[in-house]
Amino acid sequence: MARISQVTAIKGSQKWIQKLVNEKSDLLNSLIRTQINFPVTDTITWLSPLAEDGYAEYQDQAFLDLLDITLNNVPLSDFCEVGDVHLQISKNVTTIGAVFMKETILQ
């Protein structure tokens, strides 16, 4: 599994994360900053779910590729079963290159 294109959601948490990321990201970023005391000088860049990318969600290797992350010491399969985790991704572009992720476990 890799990149999974989504339709525009009409209800539930998927609808609201799509709306927040694409229409109100400044508000969402402000709330995140407040909750975790994240510096205003650091940028938050949302990579998913973006309308111009078909609200795609990324899994497994495609997720790591999107973030330009290489696992040199431990394979991805040691962290979780392939295809079990969908991730909404916000890559924080800072001097330390921190990455934040919102994890949604499929039921």
Buried (B, 14 or more C-beta within 10 A) or exposed (E): BBBBEBEEBEEEEBEEBBBBBBEEBEEBBBEBBEEEEBEEEEEBEBBBBBEEBBBBBBBBBBBBEBBEBEEEEEEEEEEEEEEEBBBBBBBBEBEEEEBEBBEBEEE
